Amino acid sequence: MDRPAFDDIYMELAVNLAKRSHCIKRHVGAVLTKDTRIISIGYNGPPSGTNNCDEEWPETGCPRDSKGGCSLAIHAEQNAILYAVKNKTSVSGATLYVTLSPCLACARIIFSMGIDKVIYLNSYAEHKGLPSDEGVEFLNKFGVSCTRYHGTLSNVTHMI
């Protein structure tokens, strides 16, 4: 029996976690690991105790902010980091697996929290029609390894 690589296991989990999202626009999942152990997980959506976008606004999603973004959304990587910190778990030196490359705002948080490495599945720039992945460029510029995942996703749960 072949043993799957940790990168494959964690990215598959991130893909499956994305299915928990209540966002109308995009489903994103994240897994935060340290020393081959999962320390936190997250997916994008509104803060706990507020409205779920797909239930409250099933046709349009949540209201937009002044820049056209979701007014309620917390990004998957932010949720994973916030949950870890809320539970007094250090994220310094951790690796983050995420299904969409970090936006610039998330990249700044990732850097500030001391996360060492980010592995992403899909490009935020490609999703948004931008010329480059600003978050990836920021992280790489300031010493955080940020690379696209090129492994094999063989155990992703498909929705019926």
Salt bridges, closest charged atoms under 4 A:
ASP54 OD1 - HIS22 ND1 2.76
GLU126 OE2 - ARG148 NH1 3.27
